[in-house]
Amino acid sequence: MTTGGPPPASRDALEALVEALRRLPGVGVKSAQRMAYHLLQHDRPGAEALAAALVHAVRAVRHCARCHTFTEGELCRTCADPKRDAKLLAVVETPADQAALERSGGYRGLYFVLMGRLSPLDGVGTREIGIEPLLARAGDGTVEEVVLATGFTAEGELTAQAIAAALKARGLKVTRLARGVPVGSDLEYVDLSTIAYALHDRR
């Protein structure tokens, strides 16, 4: 007697795909299922291309020896670019944050990518985020200003404060990424904390 359903091997493979997709941030069970069914039913070539790209990236991409962002070579393109201003060093939490600053087109210095951000409740301290390598890099005799570009979450602010204290104790100039009202927004729709910070950091 047949049940009409897929064989156990196929069902297990589908479940494994759904579970793998659930590892992505913001993807729940239903979203993962939709992705899996779409790829298998409508875009198998796309699924194979995605799988191949993931395998290649995992094998080829590593951390830059100088700034710790993602790269395939010893140094990333930014660190290897002689036109970048080596006197400026922006500290960010993740490679994604660095990419965001690069897309803005307004920064021409170099970077240091932390291994995350301080989170005492989760047991993440200064050692885990790599503050010692940062202090060594900032004190190399070339860097004149360190721009703290960590997030404006509670953990990001804590991280910025800890780094600022350590850098200032070594006589280095430290600045913080400014917070303000987004361009093109109506003031009445901006949250109060953003307005307060914008007033405090006015120029």
C-alpha positions in Angstrom: 0.0 0.0 0.0 1.3 3.4 -1.0 0.7 6.6 1.0 1.2 9.0 -2.0 3.8 11.0 -0.1 7.5 11.4 -0.9 9.9 8.7 0.1 11.6 9.2 3.5 14.9 10.1 1.9 13.3 13.0 0.0 11.4 14.2 3.0 14.6 14.2 5.1 16.5 16.1 2.5 13.7 18.7 2.3 13.7 19.1 6.1 17.4 19.5 6.1 17.2 22.2 3.5 14.6 24.1 5.5 16.6 23.8 8.7 19.7 25.1 6.9 17.8 28.1 5.6 16.5 28.8 9.1 20.1 29.6 10.1 19.8 32.9 8.1 19.0 35.9 10.3 15.3 36.8 10.4 14.2 33.6 8.6 11.6 31.6 10.5 10.1 28.2 9.7 7.5 29.5 7.2 9.9 31.7 5.3 12.5 28.9 5.1 9.8 26.5 3.8 8.8 29.1 1.1 12.4 29.5 0.0 13.0 25.7 -0.1 9.8 25.0 -2.1 10.4 27.8 -4.5 14.0 26.7 -5.2 13.0 23.0 -5.7 9.9 23.7 -7.7 10.7 26.7 -9.8 14.4 27.3 -9.8 16.6 24.2 -9.5 19.4 25.8 -11.6 19.3 28.8 -9.1 19.4 26.4 -6.2 22.5 24.7 -7.7 24.2 28.1 -8.3 23.4 29.2 -4.7 24.8 25.9 -3.3 28.0 26.2 -5.4 28.5 29.9 -4.5 28.1 29.1 -0.8 30.6 26.2 -0.9 33.1 28.4 -2.9 32.7 31.4 -0.4 33.2 29.2 2.6 36.4 27.7 1.2 37.8 30.9 -0.4 36.8 33.8 1.9 38.9 34.6 5.0 39.7 37.6 7.2 42.0 40.3 6.1 45.4 40.1 7.9 45.3 43.8 8.6 41.7 44.9 9.2 39.8 41.6 9.7 37.1 42.2 7.0 36.3 39.5 4.5 38.7 38.9 1.6 40.1 36.2 -0.6 43.7 37.4 -0.5 46.0 38.2 2.4 44.9 41.8 2.4 41.5 43.2 1.3 41.2 45.7 -1.5 40.8 48.7 0.9 44.0 47.9 2.9 45.9 47.2 -0.3 44.9 50.6 -1.8 47.7 53.1 -1.5 45.3 56.0 -2.1 43.5 55.4 1.2 44.3 57.8 4.0 46.3 55.7 6.5 46.0 58.5 9.1 42.3 57.7 9.6 41.1 54.5 11.1 37.4 53.7 11.4 36.4 51.0 13.9 33.3 49.0 13.0 31.6 45.9 14.4 31.3 43.7 11.4 32.3 43.4 7.7 28.7 44.4 6.8 29.2 47.7 8.7 32.4 48.4 6.8 30.6 47.7 3.5 27.9 50.2 4.5 30.4 52.9 5.2 32.1 52.2 1.8 28.8 52.5 0.0 28.3 56.0 1.4 31.4 57.2 -0.5 32.2 59.7 2.2 35.1 57.9 3.9 38.6 57.5 2.5 40.5 56.1 5.4 41.2 52.6 6.6 39.3 50.2 8.8 39.5 47.9 11.8 36.7 45.4 12.0 36.0 44.1 15.5 34.9 40.6 16.3 31.5 41.8 17.3 30.6 44.1 20.2 30.7 44.1 24.0 27.9 42.2 25.7 28.6 41.4 29.3 25.4 39.4 29.7 26.6 37.1 27.0 30.1 36.8 28.3 31.6 38.9 25.4 34.4 41.1 26.8 37.2 43.2 25.3 39.3 40.1 24.6 36.5 38.5 22.5 36.1 41.5 20.3 39.8 41.9 19.7 40.6 45.2 21.4 44.3 44.4 21.9 45.0 44.0 18.1 43.0 47.3 17.7 45.2 49.1 20.2 48.3 47.8 18.5 47.1 48.9 15.1 46.0 52.4 16.3 49.3 52.9 18.0 51.5 52.0 14.9 52.7 55.6 14.6 50.7 56.3 11.4 47.2 56.6 12.7 46.3 60.1 13.9 42.5 59.8 14.4 40.3 56.8 15.3 36.7 57.1 14.2 34.4 55.0 16.3 31.7 53.7 14.0 30.1 51.1 16.2 26.3 50.8 16.3 24.1 53.0 18.4 22.6 50.1 20.3 23.3 49.8 24.1 26.1 47.3 23.3 27.5 49.5 20.5 27.7 52.5 22.8 29.3 50.4 25.5 31.9 49.2 23.0 32.6 52.7 21.8 33.1 54.0 25.3 35.5 51.2 26.3 37.5 51.6 23.1 37.6 55.4 23.5 38.9 55.2 27.1 41.6 52.8 26.0 42.7 54.9 23.1 42.6 58.2 24.9 44.8 56.7 27.6 47.4 56.2 24.9 47.1 59.8 23.7 45.3 59.1 20.5 42.6 61.3 19.0 39.2 59.6 19.1 36.0 60.7 17.4 32.5 59.2 17.3 30.2 58.7 14.3 27.6 61.5 14.6 23.9 60.7 15.1 21.2 62.9 13.6 18.0 63.3 11.7 17.9 61.2 8.5 18.1 63.3 5.3 14.6 63.8 3.7 12.7 63.0 6.9 9.9 65.1 8.5 10.9 66.0 12.1 7.5 65.0 13.4 8.0 61.4 12.4 11.6 61.1 13.9 11.9 59.3 17.2 12.7 61.5 20.2 16.0 60.0 21.0 17.3 60.7 17.5 16.2 64.3 17.8 17.9 64.6 21.2 21.2 63.3 19.8 20.9 65.5 16.8 20.5 68.6 19.0 23.4 67.5 21.2 25.7 66.9 18.2 24.6 70.0 16.3 27.2 71.9 14.3 
